Amino acid sequence: MSTEPTRAAKKYSTSLLALVVVCLTVALVLYPEEGYRAGLSGMKLFWDSVFPSLLPFLILVELLLGTGVMQGIGVLLEPLMRLLFGVPGAGAFSLSLGVAAGYPMNAVVTGKFRKNKLLSRIEGERLLALSSAADPLFLVGTIAVGLLHSPQLGLLLALAHYGAALLVGFLFKFHGRAEEAMRSEKTQRPPQVNIFRRAYREMVRVRHEDGRTLGKLLGDAVNESIKISLMILGFIMFFAVLYKLLLNTGVLTLLAVPLQGLFQLLGLDVSLLQPLLAGLFEVDLGASAVAAAHAPLAAKAVVVMFITGWAGISVHAQVASLIVGTDLRMGPYLISRLLHALFASVLAVVLWNMGWGQQAAPVMANVQAAVSAAGSSGQHWDLAYLLVKNWFLLFGGVVVLSLVVHFLRSARVVAWSTKKKPWFR
C-alpha cells in the first residue's frame, strides 16, 4: 500500500521536471542572443577569477591526501576541532581552504575526506555546514571595494560572514548527536600515544597504502582537478543562462511580488528585491545587481550578507555533484546555508549600528591598500600574497591552539563530567 503514493509522487515529479526542462528549452529558442551573452559572461567569470584561484588548491588537496600530510595534520588538529565543532582534525584544513579559495572548495575537500573514510557521515555534514564560505578576496576586494566602492565596509562584511559561519558550525556540533552516541559506544578509543608520533605514523601509513609514485600522483591530481574545474564551469554557465531567461520571461518579476511586503516590513529598499532574487540563483550576479541598485549602503550590506551566506543555487548544485558517491545529505547543508544567510544579515545590522562599516578600521588598512593598488594597476599579486600570508599565520595559530588543548587534556586540567569523560567530548 505504501508504494502507491511513492509511485504517484515520482510520476508527478517526473512530469514537473519534464515540463520545466521543455519550458527552459523553448525560452532559450525564443531568446538565443540573451542566452549566448549570458553563457559568455559566465565563461568569462570562470576563466578570469574562478579557474586561476581554484585549480592550484584542487591540485594541492590531491597531493596532500596522496602523501598523507593531510591525515598527519588532522591528528594534530583533532583536539581543537572536536572541542569546538565535533569534527575530525582534518576538518580544519577543509575550513581553511574553504575560506581561502571560497565555495565550492569546501565540498571538494569534504567529499574526498568522506570517500577516504577520514570522517563519518554526520561529521561530513557538520563540516559542510561549517566550511561553506566566500573567500576574503571576493568579500573585500570584489564586493566592498570593487562593487560598493566602500573599503571601510570590508571589515564589516568579513566579520559578519565568517562570524556567522563559525556560529553555524558550532550549532551543527549538536547535529546527529544521538546517532553518533550509538556509534561511539560500539567503537573503542585508540591507545594514547604521543600526538606528534601518532601524526607521523598516520602520514607514513597513508603514504604506504597509497603507493603511487610522485609522477603518477601529480598526473592524477592534475587530471582530477581539471575535471572538477570544467564541471564547475558548466554549472556557472548554465545558471547564468537560466537567470537571464527567467528575467526576460518575467518569471522573476512574478516571484518578487509576494516578497515586496516582507521587504517593506523589514524596512529594506524595494529596489533590492530583484538583486536578492538574482543572488538566490548566482552569488556573483546578485552582488553585482545589489551594487547597481539605488539604495542606502547599509541596506546593500545586509542584502549582500544574505546572498553570500546563502551562496546561490548554482553553488548548491555544484556541492550536490561534488558529494556524489558519498552518503552525505543535502538537507542539512541547505539548512546551514539558510541559517548562515540569516545570521550574517543580523550581524551586519549589529555591526553597522556599532559604526564598523562607517569608518576604516586600522586592522584593514593593509588589506584596503593592497586592494586599491590591485585595482589601479590591474595586478593582484600584493593582495594574493597578503591573504596567503595571513592564511598561513592563522592556520599555524590554530595548530598551536589545538596542541595547547591536547596537552591540557593530557594533564587532566580540563574539567571532567560526572561520567568521567572530558566535557568537550
C-alpha positions in Angstrom: 0.0 0.0 0.0 2.8 2.4 0.8 4.4 2.0 -2.6 1.4 3.6 -4.4 1.9 7.1 -3.0 5.6 6.8 -3.7 4.9 5.9 -7.3 2.4 8.7 -7.7 4.9 11.2 -6.3 7.6 10.0 -8.7 5.2 10.4 -11.6 4.3 13.9 -10.7 7.9 14.9 -10.0 9.0 13.4 -13.4 6.2 15.3 -15.2 7.0 18.6 -13.5 10.7 18.2 -14.2 10.0 17.4 -17.9 7.7 20.5 -18.1 10.4 22.8 -16.6 13.1 21.5 -19.0 10.8 21.9 -22.0 9.9 25.5 -20.9 13.6 26.4 -20.5 14.4 24.9 -23.9 11.6 27.0 -25.5 12.8 30.1 -23.7 16.3 29.6 -25.0 15.0 29.2 -28.5 13.0 32.4 -28.1 15.9 34.4 -26.6 19.0 32.9 -28.3 21.1 36.1 -28.2 20.5 36.7 -24.5 21.3 33.1 -23.7 24.5 33.3 -25.7 25.6 36.5 -24.0 24.8 35.2 -20.5 26.7 32.0 -21.2 29.7 34.1 -22.4 29.6 36.2 -19.3 29.6 33.1 -17.1 32.6 31.6 -19.0 34.5 34.9 -18.7 33.8 35.0 -14.9 35.1 31.4 -14.7 38.3 32.0 -16.7 39.1 35.4 -15.1 38.6 34.6 -11.5 37.3 31.1 -10.5 39.7 28.9 -12.5 43.0 30.6 -11.6 42.2 30.7 -7.9 40.6 27.2 -7.7 42.8 24.9 -9.7 46.0 25.3 -7.6 44.0 24.4 -4.5 42.4 21.4 -6.1 45.8 20.0 -7.1 47.2 20.8 -3.7 44.4 18.8 -1.9 45.0 15.8 -4.1 48.8 15.9 -3.4 48.3 16.4 0.4 45.9 13.5 0.6 48.1 11.2 -1.5 51.2 11.9 0.5 49.5 11.6 3.9 50.3 15.1 5.0 46.6 15.9 5.4 46.0 12.9 7.7 49.1 13.8 9.8 48.0 17.4 10.3 44.5 16.1 11.1 45.9 14.3 14.2 47.4 17.5 15.5 44.2 19.5 15.0 41.9 16.8 16.4 41.6 18.2 20.0 40.5 21.7 18.9 38.1 20.7 16.1 36.5 18.1 18.4 36.1 20.7 21.1 34.5 23.4 19.0 32.7 21.7 16.1 32.6 18.0 16.7 34.6 17.1 13.5 37.9 15.4 13.0 41.1 17.4 12.9 41.3 17.2 9.1 38.2 19.4 9.1 40.4 22.4 9.9 42.1 22.1 6.6 38.7 21.9 4.8 37.6 25.0 6.7 40.8 27.0 6.0 40.8 26.0 2.3 37.1 26.8 2.0 37.8 30.3 3.4 41.0 30.8 1.3 39.5 29.6 -2.1 35.8 30.1 -1.5 32.9 27.8 -2.2 32.7 25.1 -3.5 36.2 24.2 -2.4 34.9 23.0 0.9 32.6 20.5 -0.8 35.6 19.2 -2.9 37.6 18.6 0.3 34.8 17.2 2.4 33.7 14.8 -0.3 37.2 13.5 -0.6 37.5 13.1 3.1 34.3 11.1 3.3 35.4 8.9 0.4 38.8 8.3 2.1 36.9 7.5 5.4 38.5 10.3 7.2 35.2 11.2 8.8 31.7 9.8 9.3 28.5 10.9 7.5 27.4 13.0 10.5 30.9 14.6 10.7 30.9 15.3 7.0 27.5 17.1 7.2 28.8 19.2 10.1 31.9 20.0 8.1 29.9 21.1 5.1 27.8 23.4 7.3 30.9 24.9 8.9 33.3 25.4 5.9 30.9 26.9 3.3 32.1 30.4 3.0 33.2 33.0 0.4 36.8 33.9 0.1 38.1 37.2 1.5 39.3 38.4 -1.9 35.7 38.2 -3.1 34.2 39.9 0.1 36.8 42.7 0.5 38.2 43.1 -3.0 35.3 42.4 -5.3 32.3 43.5 -3.2 33.4 46.1 -0.7 36.0 47.9 -2.9 35.1 46.9 -6.5 31.3 46.9 -6.4 30.2 49.0 -3.4 33.2 51.4 -3.6 33.5 51.4 0.2 36.8 50.0 1.5 35.7 50.7 5.1 32.9 48.2 4.6 35.4 45.3 4.1 35.8 44.5 7.8 32.1 44.6 8.4 31.4 42.1 5.6 34.3 39.8 6.7 33.3 39.8 10.4 29.6 39.2 9.7 30.2 36.5 7.1 32.9 34.5 8.9 31.3 35.1 12.3 28.0 33.6 11.0 29.9 30.6 9.6 31.5 29.8 12.9 28.2 30.2 14.7 26.5 27.8 12.2 29.4 25.3 12.7 29.1 25.4 16.5 25.3 24.9 16.3 25.8 21.9 13.9 28.0 20.3 16.6 24.8 19.0 18.0 23.6 17.7 14.7 23.3 13.9 14.8 24.4 13.6 18.4 22.1 10.6 19.1 23.3 8.6 16.1 26.9 9.5 16.9 26.5 8.3 20.5 25.2 4.9 19.4 28.2 4.5 17.0 30.8 5.6 19.6 29.6 3.0 22.1 30.5 0.3 19.7 34.0 1.6 18.9 37.0 1.5 21.1 39.2 4.5 21.5 42.8 4.0 20.3 45.6 3.9 22.9 47.0 7.2 23.9 50.4 7.8 22.2 52.5 10.9 21.8 50.5 13.2 19.5 53.5 14.0 17.2 54.4 10.3 16.9 50.8 9.5 16.1 50.7 12.2 13.4 53.9 10.9 11.8 52.8 7.3 11.9 49.5 8.2 10.3 51.3 10.1 7.5 53.6 7.2 6.8 50.7 4.7 6.9 48.6 6.6 4.4 51.6 7.1 2.0 52.4 3.4 2.2 48.8 2.4 1.4 48.6 4.8 -1.5 51.7 3.6 -3.1 51.7 5.8 -6.2 54.9 7.3 -7.5 55.3 11.1 -7.5 54.7 11.3 -11.2 51.6 9.2 -11.0 50.3 11.2 -8.0 50.8 14.5 -9.7 49.3 13.3 -13.0 46.2 12.0 -11.2 45.9 15.3 -9.2 46.0 17.4 -12.4 43.5 15.2 -14.3 41.0 15.1 -11.4 41.4 18.9 -10.8 40.8 19.7 -14.4 37.7 17.5 -14.5 36.2 19.2 -11.4 37.0 22.7 -12.8 35.2 22.0 -16.0 32.2 20.7 -14.2 32.1 23.9 -12.1 32.4 25.9 -15.4 29.3 24.1 -16.7 27.3 25.0 -13.6 28.3 28.6 -13.7 27.4 29.0 -17.4 24.1 27.1 -17.0 22.8 29.2 -14.1 24.0 32.4 -15.8 21.8 31.5 -18.8 19.0 30.3 -16.5 18.9 33.6 -14.6 18.8 35.6 -17.9 15.9 33.5 -19.3 13.9 33.9 -16.1 14.5 37.6 -16.2 13.4 38.0 -19.8 10.4 35.8 -19.5 9.1 37.7 -16.4 9.3 34.8 -14.0 11.5 36.7 -11.6 9.0 39.6 -11.6 6.3 37.3 -10.6 8.4 35.8 -7.8 9.2 39.3 -6.5 5.5 40.2 -5.9 5.0 38.2 -2.6 8.3 39.4 -1.2 7.5 43.1 -1.5 5.5 43.1 1.7 8.3 41.4 3.6 10.8 44.0 2.4 8.6 46.8 3.5 8.1 45.1 6.8 11.8 44.8 7.4 12.4 48.4 6.2 14.6 47.4 3.2 14.5 49.3 -0.1 12.3 47.5 -2.6 14.9 48.2 -5.3 17.0 45.5 -3.7 14.3 42.8 -4.2 15.4 42.0 -7.8 19.1 41.8 -6.9 18.2 39.5 -4.0 16.4 37.1 -6.4 19.4 37.2 -8.7 21.6 36.3 -5.7 19.4 33.4 -4.8 20.4 31.8 -8.1 24.1 33.0 -8.5 26.0 34.9 -5.9 28.2 37.0 -8.3 25.2 38.1 -10.3 23.4 39.0 -7.1 26.3 41.0 -5.7 26.7 43.0 -8.9 22.9 43.7 -9.0 23.0 44.9 -5.4 25.8 47.3 -6.1 23.9 48.8 -9.1 20.7 49.3 -7.1 19.8 52.8 -5.8 19.6 52.0 -2.1 21.3 53.0 1.2 24.7 51.4 1.8 23.6 49.8 5.0 20.7 48.0 3.2 23.1 46.9 0.5 25.4 45.4 3.1 22.5 43.4 4.7 21.3 42.0 1.4 24.9 41.2 0.3 25.4 39.3 3.5 22.3 37.3 2.9 23.3 36.5 -0.6 26.9 35.4 0.2 25.6 33.4 3.2 23.1 31.6 1.1 25.7 31.1 -1.7 23.2 30.6 -4.5 21.5 27.7 -6.2 24.4 27.4 -8.6 26.8 26.6 -5.7 24.3 24.2 -4.2 24.2 22.3 -7.5 28.0 22.2 -7.5 28.1 20.9 -4.0 25.5 18.2 -4.8 27.5 17.0 -7.7 30.8 17.0 -5.7 29.5 14.8 -3.0 28.1 12.2 -5.4 29.4 8.8 -4.4 29.1 9.6 -0.7 26.3 9.3 1.8 26.3 13.0 2.7 22.8 14.5 2.6 21.9 17.9 1.0 19.1 18.6 3.6 21.4 19.6 6.5 23.6 21.6 4.1 20.7 23.6 2.8 19.5 24.3 6.4 23.0 25.5 7.2 23.0 27.9 4.2 19.7 29.4 5.3 21.0 29.8 8.9 24.3 31.4 7.6 22.4 33.9 5.5 20.1 34.9 8.4 22.9 35.1 11.0 25.2 37.1 8.6 22.4 39.6 7.9 21.7 40.1 11.6 25.4 40.5 12.3 25.7 43.1 9.5 22.9 45.2 11.1 24.5 44.9 14.5 28.0 45.8 13.3 26.7 48.7 11.2 24.9 50.2 14.2 28.1 49.9 16.1 29.8 52.0 13.5 32.1 49.3 12.0 31.1 50.0 8.4 31.2 53.8 8.6 34.9 54.3 9.2 38.1 52.4 8.2 39.5 50.1 10.8 43.3 50.0 11.4 43.4 46.2 11.0 42.1 46.5 7.5 44.4 49.3 6.4 47.0 47.0 4.7 44.3 44.9 3.0 42.5 48.0 1.7 45.8 49.4 0.4 46.6 46.2 -1.4 43.1 46.1 -2.9 43.3 49.7 -4.1 46.8 49.1 -5.6 45.5 46.0 -7.3 42.5 47.9 -8.8 44.7 50.7 -10.1 47.5 48.5 -11.6 45.4 45.5 -12.7 47.7 43.2 -10.7 46.5 41.2 -7.7 49.9 39.8 -6.5 50.2 42.0 -3.5 46.7 41.2 -2.3 47.1 37.5 -3.0 50.4 37.4 -1.1 48.9 39.2 1.8 45.9 36.8 2.0 48.1 33.7 1.7 50.5 35.0 4.4 47.6 35.7 6.7 46.1 32.3 6.0 49.4 30.6 6.9 49.6 32.6 10.1 46.0 31.8 11.0 46.5 28.1 10.3 49.7 27.9 12.3 47.9 29.6 15.2 45.1 27.1 15.1 47.6 24.2 15.2 49.3 25.7 18.2 46.0 26.3 20.0 45.0 22.7 19.2 48.2 21.4 20.8 47.6 23.5 23.9 44.1 21.9 24.2 45.7 18.5 23.8 48.3 19.0 26.5 45.8 20.5 28.9 43.6 17.5 28.4 46.6 15.1 28.9 47.4 16.9 32.1 43.8 16.5 33.2 43.4 20.2 33.6 40.3 20.3 31.5 37.0 19.8 33.5 35.5 16.4 33.7 31.9 15.4 33.8 30.2 13.1 36.2 30.6 10.2 33.7 34.4 10.7 33.9 34.6 11.9 30.3 36.0 15.2 29.1 33.3 17.9 28.9 34.1 18.6 25.3 33.7 15.0 24.0 
